[in-house]
Amino acid sequence: MIGKANRVINNVDLVPDPALSQGRKQEIKGEASFIRAYAHFDLVRLFGDVPVVTQEVRSISASNLEKIYPLLFPERVSTEAVYTQIISDLEFALGTVRTTAPDKGYATVGAVNALLANVYATIEPHDWNKVKQYCDAVIAQGYTLLPEYDQLWDNAHENSSESIFEINCYNWDTGGNWGVFMFYGDDWKKFNIPSNDLVKAFDTEGDEIRKNSSIAFLNVTGKWTDAHWPASNYPFINKYRDFSGAQNFIIYRLADILLLKAEALNELGDVNGAAELVNQIRARVDLDPTPAANQSDMRNAIAKERRLELAFEGHRWYDLKRTGSAIEIVNAAKDGNGNSLGYQLTPEKLVWPIPQSERDKNNKLTQNAGY
């Protein structure tokens, strides 16, 4: 993905066709810079120090080998250097991408601001003033929550007023969304089955609306057994339901940004302001206002709200990591009978190992500690 973005960024200004205006060229570079930043953000959160390459390799010869070699075999750079590149790309994108687009699959001002808010909530130390600034910028774009939570997943409201950035899928000919086959159905045992602890969290909160949208239970008796769930009432992810390949993936949506702003306000000492945003999210799913009345309780309330609101949307692990709670929460995980699952997450395991296949191709890549 980074390589394709580099190809665009490095070459679009060289296109001679006058039909491609200078303004559109800048817009294209901004869109590609957003994608490059998004990819680097995933990499740095998963692996820590990673290579940063912003130039494509066009040709290799004896005359340019010294210059090209570091691009072909890049070394890992510090996490701080990766974030510097991410922020640089996003600040450039913010000044060049369009405000609105034909659908939410385009990099727009709202998408760039949403990613910047997430970056500043993750980078160490967190910059809560920046998080609030970029969340406010997203909110000012006029996004609105859908009136019903399930409309996000019913495949009749894609590219909605709540969506900020989503991957548009159309059919199998154009690269359809096949992920639903991994998560739902009784034809074979699926991946990423909802945990006992998550189902309990929904039930404890009395959160039937989001539970029913997020999790579906089927009878798989005679098909397979499982140590953690009865075959007669087996859970599946329900946010992805369309087997035609046409269901979109929502990457950023307004509810995420409202809760991120609530987090920023709480960390900046505005507990009441945080509560107003949390209660806005809860009201949509017919839940009472949060009882949290101090900063510590509000911090826990926001974490819980993000877990239930954004279940299976790719935020939970990163939320646990950036809030420093991953080890405590993962190691305390229990099964449906209240027994410890025996997880032993350590600080070293908060990042993934560098794949051996990549190290075989590039001996400059060192391995992460603990692997």
SEZADO-930975 format. One line per 2 residues: their letters; for each residue y, z, x of C-alpha. Coordinates in pm, 1 decimal, decimal comma. Example, Ala and Ser with C-alpha at 12.3 -4.5 7.8 and 13.67 -1.06 7.14 Angstrom:
BEGIN
as = -450,0:780,0:1230,0  -106,0:714,0:1367,0
***
This chain:
BEGIN
mi = 0,0:0,0:0,0  236,0:86,8:284,9
gk = 144,6:-234,1:463,5  226,6:-443,6:156,8
an = 555,5:-259,0:110,7  642,4:-321,8:475,5
rv = 572,2:-691,6:431,7  821,5:-706,3:146,1
in = 1087,6:-491,1:311,9  1063,5:-676,5:643,8
nv = 1068,9:-1028,7:498,8  1254,2:-1052,5:169,3
dl = 1588,8:-1116,6:340,0  1432,5:-1418,7:513,2
vp = 1360,9:-1599,6:185,3  1594,3:-1904,7:182,9
dp = 1564,0:-1995,2:-186,2  1914,7:-1956,0:-334,5
al = 1759,0:-1863,4:-670,3  1672,6:-1528,3:-512,5
sq = 2014,2:-1364,7:-504,3  2124,5:-1114,1:-244,3
gr = 2147,2:-852,1:-517,6  1789,0:-910,9:-624,8
kq = 1674,9:-899,2:-262,0  1827,7:-552,8:-225,5
ei = 1664,7:-448,4:-551,1  1325,1:-569,3:-428,7
kg = 1364,7:-380,4:-101,2  1453,1:-69,7:-299,8
ea = 1146,5:-105,1:-520,4  921,9:-149,6:-216,0
sf = 1087,9:147,9:-43,5  1003,9:363,6:-346,5
ir = 639,6:255,0:-327,8  627,8:321,4:46,8
ay = 775,0:668,9:-7,2  528,0:741,0:-288,8
ah = 236,5:647,7:-61,3  365,1:856,2:229,9
fd = 412,9:1151,5:-7,0  46,9:1136,5:-106,0
lv = -60,2:1106,2:257,5  146,3:1395,7:390,7
rl = 30,2:1626,6:111,2  -334,9:1536,5:162,3
fg = -357,5:1514,1:541,4  -48,7:1683,6:687,5
dv = 72,8:1496,6:996,8  12,0:1122,6:950,7
pv = 131,6:800,9:1116,8  454,9:647,1:993,4
vt = 468,4:269,4:1031,7  760,9:77,0:882,3
qe = 715,0:-259,9:1054,8  448,1:-517,5:981,8
vr = 254,6:-687,3:1260,4  329,9:-1058,9:1235,7
si = 169,6:-1183,9:1556,3  2,4:-1052,9:1869,9
sa = 45,3:-1201,0:2216,4  60,9:-1086,8:2574,3
sn = 438,1:-1095,7:2559,6  472,8:-857,4:2267,6
le = 162,2:-641,9:2311,1  354,8:-344,0:2446,1
ki = 576,2:-343,9:2136,5  297,4:-417,6:1890,4
yp = 41,4:-170,8:2027,5  199,1:139,9:1867,0
ll = 202,6:-40,3:1531,8  -164,5:-130,5:1557,1
fp = -269,9:212,2:1687,3  -9,8:459,0:1561,1
er = -15,4:827,1:1644,4  27,7:1100,2:1386,7
vs = 382,0:1232,6:1357,9  493,9:1571,8:1232,4
te = 510,2:1656,4:865,4  886,0:1694,3:907,5
av = 915,1:1338,9:1042,1  710,4:1204,0:749,6
yt = 939,0:1374,1:498,8  1242,3:1238,2:682,0
qi = 1106,7:886,4:628,2  1020,6:956,7:264,2
is = 1369,6:1084,3:187,9  1531,1:796,5:376,7
dl = 1332,4:542,6:173,7  1415,2:715,1:-154,4
ef = 1785,3:748,5:-79,8  1794,6:376,0:-3,0
al = 1601,8:300,5:-321,3  1835,0:515,0:-529,2
gt = 2126,2:289,3:-442,4  1946,7:-39,7:-503,8
vr = 1689,8:-21,1:-786,7  1773,4:-97,7:-1149,2
tt = 1847,1:163,1:-1412,0  1619,7:10,2:-1676,7
ap = 1333,0:-238,1:-1655,1  1098,0:-433,7:-1885,3
dk = 845,5:-146,7:-1869,7  788,1:183,1:-1690,7
gy = 578,5:17,2:-1421,8  895,6:-71,1:-1229,4
at = 1068,7:153,4:-978,6  1388,6:257,9:-1154,6
vg = 1661,1:512,4:-1085,6  1472,3:759,7:-1304,5
av = 1148,5:713,0:-1110,0  1324,5:755,4:-774,7
na = 1498,7:1073,1:-890,2  1167,0:1208,8:-1025,1
ll = 996,6:1152,7:-691,2  1289,3:1309,5:-503,2
an = 1265,7:1617,8:-725,8  895,2:1648,1:-645,4
vy = 958,8:1596,9:-273,9  1217,6:1875,2:-254,0
at = 990,0:2108,0:-453,3  715,3:2046,5:-196,0
ie = 889,2:2020,2:141,1  904,7:2344,7:338,6
ph = 1127,8:2528,8:284,4  1168,4:2422,0:-77,9
dw = 1521,4:2313,1:-163,5  1564,4:2432,9:-520,7
nk = 1923,9:2314,5:-545,7  1805,9:1962,4:-463,2
vk = 1520,5:1992,9:-712,6  1767,0:2087,3:-984,2
qy = 2003,9:1806,6:-879,0  1740,1:1536,4:-904,9
cd = 1583,8:1678,2:-1221,7  1928,5:1675,1:-1380,8
av = 1971,6:1314,1:-1270,4  1645,2:1220,6:-1443,4
ia = 1737,2:1406,3:-1762,0  2078,3:1234,8:-1766,4
qg = 1901,4:897,5:-1793,5  1819,8:972,6:-2158,5
yt = 1443,3:1024,1:-2151,5  1314,0:1220,8:-2451,8
ll = 990,1:1401,5:-2531,7  764,0:1224,7:-2776,4
pe = 751,5:1420,5:-3103,7  373,3:1465,5:-3085,3
yd = 184,2:1548,7:-2767,1  -113,6:1328,8:-2850,8
ql = 108,4:1020,8:-2868,4  106,2:1026,1:-2488,6
wd = -265,9:944,0:-2493,8  -330,1:756,4:-2818,4
na = -260,4:415,0:-2653,1  -6,8:328,3:-2924,2
he = 298,0:466,8:-2740,9  270,8:338,8:-2383,6
ns = 593,0:298,7:-2181,3  741,3:555,6:-2416,2
se = 1073,0:739,2:-2413,5  901,9:1026,0:-2230,1
si = 751,6:811,3:-1957,2  944,4:772,5:-1632,5
fe = 692,8:584,3:-1418,7  346,4:465,1:-1518,9
in = 90,9:215,7:-1395,3  62,6:-59,1:-1655,3
cy = -289,7:-189,4:-1714,3  -360,7:-488,8:-1936,3
nw = -716,5:-618,7:-1908,5  -1000,4:-667,2:-1664,2
dt = -858,3:-997,9:-1537,6  -550,7:-822,0:-1400,2
gg = -715,3:-510,2:-1264,9  -791,7:-298,3:-1570,0
nw = -812,1:80,6:-1583,9  -1179,3:157,0:-1528,2
gv = -1121,0:529,4:-1465,5  -1212,4:622,3:-1822,2
fm = -1574,5:528,5:-1749,2  -1581,0:796,4:-1477,3
fy = -1450,6:1069,3:-1706,0  -1577,4:1016,0:-2059,3
gd = -1899,4:918,2:-2234,2  -2262,3:1025,7:-2267,2
dw = -2418,2:723,9:-2095,1  -2434,9:903,9:-1756,5
kk = -2317,7:1235,5:-1616,5  -1946,5:1209,3:-1540,8
fn = -1713,5:1323,7:-1265,9  -1431,2:1576,8:-1293,2
ip = -1569,7:1772,8:-1586,4  -1321,1:2027,9:-1730,4
sn = -1381,6:2374,3:-1589,2  -1477,1:2684,7:-1784,0
dl = -1158,6:2845,3:-1656,1  -934,2:2566,9:-1787,1
vk = -1094,6:2571,8:-2131,9  -1054,2:2950,3:-2136,5
af = -685,8:2910,5:-2042,6  -627,2:2680,6:-2339,6
dt = -815,4:2915,3:-2572,6  -641,0:3229,6:-2447,0
eg = -304,6:3062,9:-2508,4  -410,2:2946,0:-2855,2
de = -313,5:2597,5:-2737,4  -524,8:2386,2:-2970,3
ir = -298,0:2079,7:-2968,3  -301,5:2022,5:-2593,0
kn = -663,5:2130,6:-2563,2  -778,6:1872,5:-2818,1
ss = -572,5:1598,8:-2654,3  -696,5:1688,8:-2307,8
ia = -1063,7:1775,2:-2364,6  -1332,1:1632,2:-2593,3
fl = -1674,0:1790,9:-2648,3  -1988,7:1584,3:-2708,5
nv = -2353,6:1664,8:-2767,1  -2548,4:1533,9:-2466,0
tg = -2877,3:1703,3:-2549,6  -3167,0:1518,0:-2388,8
kw = -2940,9:1322,6:-2154,4  -2872,7:1579,5:-1879,8
td = -2836,2:1949,8:-1812,4  -2557,7:2138,9:-1639,8
ah = -2533,8:2484,3:-1486,0  -2193,5:2550,6:-1640,1
wp = -2199,4:2398,4:-1990,7  -2448,2:2377,7:-2277,6
as = -2567,4:2023,5:-2347,4  -2482,8:2066,6:-2715,2
ny = -2112,9:2119,8:-2640,2  -2028,8:1939,1:-2319,1
pf = -1663,8:1874,3:-2218,6  -1501,4:1552,2:-2103,0
in = -1147,7:1453,1:-2010,6  -988,2:1314,2:-2326,7
ky = -654,3:1187,2:-2199,1  -818,0:858,2:-2102,6
rd = -994,8:708,1:-2404,8  -948,7:330,9:-2402,2
fs = -1257,8:152,4:-2270,4  -1092,0:-191,8:-2287,5
ga = -928,0:-145,0:-1947,7  -579,5:-153,6:-2102,1
qn = -484,1:214,9:-2089,1  -194,0:299,8:-1858,8
fi = -175,5:583,3:-1606,7  135,3:798,9:-1645,6
iy = 258,2:910,8:-1303,2  585,0:1085,4:-1394,6
rl = 704,4:1193,2:-1739,2  985,6:1406,0:-1873,7
ad = 778,2:1717,9:-1945,7  687,7:1739,6:-1576,6
il = 1056,1:1714,9:-1480,7  1167,9:1972,9:-1738,9
ll = 913,3:2221,5:-1605,9  1010,2:2140,5:-1247,3
ka = 1373,9:2209,4:-1335,9  1265,5:2535,1:-1501,7
ea = 1096,6:2629,9:-1176,5  1412,6:2551,8:-980,3
ln = 1632,9:2750,2:-1219,7  1399,1:3048,3:-1202,7
el = 1392,1:3044,9:-822,4  1772,8:3023,7:-825,6
gd = 1789,2:3331,6:-1048,4  1849,0:3172,2:-1389,5
vn = 1552,4:3313,1:-1579,8  1706,2:3246,5:-1921,4
ga = 1776,2:2884,1:-1836,6  1416,0:2844,5:-1723,0
ae = 1291,9:3000,0:-2046,9  1486,4:2749,7:-2257,4
lv = 1311,4:2459,6:-2086,1  966,1:2618,5:-2102,5
nq = 1015,5:2690,9:-2471,0  1116,8:2330,0:-2532,5
ir = 777,8:2221,5:-2398,5  593,3:2491,3:-2593,5
ar = 769,4:2413,7:-2921,2  626,9:2061,1:-2925,3
vd = 274,7:2203,6:-2939,0  357,0:2478,1:-3190,1
ld = 343,2:2767,9:-2945,3  568,3:3073,3:-2958,4
pt = 843,8:3115,3:-2698,0  732,3:3250,1:-2363,0
pa = 743,6:3630,7:-2337,4  834,8:3610,7:-1966,4
an = 1159,5:3800,4:-1908,6  1187,8:3839,7:-1531,6
qs = 1159,9:3607,0:-1235,3  805,2:3703,8:-1139,6
dm = 666,7:3672,8:-1491,2  855,6:3347,4:-1542,6
rn = 708,4:3206,7:-1222,4  359,7:3272,7:-1360,3
ai = 455,4:3138,0:-1703,1  580,4:2809,3:-1556,6
ak = 265,3:2769,9:-1348,0  53,3:2824,7:-1659,0
er = 263,2:2583,0:-1861,3  233,0:2311,2:-1598,6
rl = -142,9:2361,1:-1588,1  -185,9:2319,9:-1963,7
el = 78,7:2052,0:-2016,7  -22,8:1832,1:-1722,3
af = -399,5:1885,0:-1711,6  -586,4:1591,6:-1550,7
eg = -263,2:1410,7:-1458,9  -291,8:1473,6:-1084,7
hr = -48,6:1763,2:-1040,7  -259,0:2080,9:-1035,4
wy = -383,5:2079,4:-674,4  -41,2:1993,3:-538,2
dl = 118,6:2263,2:-755,3  -124,0:2522,2:-620,2
kr = -54,6:2416,5:-263,2  324,5:2405,8:-279,7
tg = 342,8:2743,8:-455,8  116,7:2904,7:-196,4
sa = -139,0:3010,7:-456,2  -423,7:2767,1:-388,5
ie = -644,3:2997,0:-183,2  -610,5:3296,1:-415,2
iv = -666,5:3099,8:-736,2  -946,2:2872,6:-615,2
na = -1142,3:3155,8:-453,1  -1111,4:3363,4:-770,8
ak = -1255,0:3087,7:-992,9  -1534,1:3202,3:-1226,1
dg = -1795,4:3031,8:-1440,0  -1828,3:3064,2:-1815,3
ng = -2008,7:3397,4:-1780,3  -1741,3:3552,2:-1561,2
ns = -1939,4:3515,4:-1238,1  -1765,8:3406,5:-919,6
lg = -1826,3:3043,4:-826,4  -1827,0:3147,2:-461,3
yq = -1558,0:2908,4:-341,7  -1432,7:2984,2:9,0
lt = -1110,0:2790,0:48,9  -942,4:2859,0:384,2
pe = -598,7:2760,1:519,1  -758,7:2480,3:722,7
kl = -908,9:2328,8:410,3  -569,2:2290,3:241,7
vw = -556,6:1950,8:410,6  -830,8:1690,5:422,4
pi = -1010,4:1579,2:739,0  -895,7:1256,8:899,9
pq = -1173,5:1010,8:805,2  -1404,1:931,3:1096,0
se = -1390,7:562,5:1001,2  -1014,1:567,1:1066,6
rd = -1055,8:755,7:1393,9  -1314,8:500,3:1503,7
kn = -1053,0:227,5:1453,5  -770,0:421,8:1617,1
nk = -844,0:673,2:1891,9  -484,7:798,3:1872,0
lt = -569,9:982,6:1550,2  -647,2:1346,5:1620,8
qn = -855,3:1554,5:1381,8  -719,2:1834,5:1164,5
ag = -809,3:2188,9:1263,1  -1127,1:2325,3:1109,8
y = -1310,3:1990,5:1086,2
***
